[in-house]
Amino acid sequence: MFWLTLSLIAVIVLIVNLIAKFILRKIFHIQKVKRKIFSYNYINEQHRKIDKWIRLITVITLIALSWLLIEDKEYLLLYIIGMLILFVLDYLVRAFMNGSTVNAQNRPY
């Protein structure tokens, strides 16, 4: 029963998300952008290098945390916090690179 409820909630959240995106695109006249599933949208060469290192560190860290979790279930909170920190770090780097590029393009000099 738990998995059925969880699946139903996930489907409802997905449908609400798709409807919200559709409505917002129509309201703000935003064209839908086709993206590949595993596309790498790098801002510049520095962003590519930093992202490569973050991905490498993420893979190594998640493998180590998974091994700890398999050995002892007490490390579940550490695993969740580690994943959260690594994903936030990835998005912070992406946001910083986007912001610095936009600021550089909008400078009057």
Sequence and secondary structure as in RCSB ss.txt:
>XXXX:A:sequence
MFWLTLSLIAVIVLIVNLIAKFILRKIFHIQKVKRKIFSYNYINEQHRKIDKWIRLITVITLIALSWLLIEDKEY
LLLYIIGMLILFVLDYLVRAFMNGSTVNAQNRPY
>XXXX:A:secstr
 HHHHHHHHHHHHHHHHHHHHHHHHHHHT       TT    SSHHHHHHHHHHHHHHHHHHHHHHHHHHH GGG
HHHHHHHHHHHHHHHHHHHHHHHHHHHHHHT   
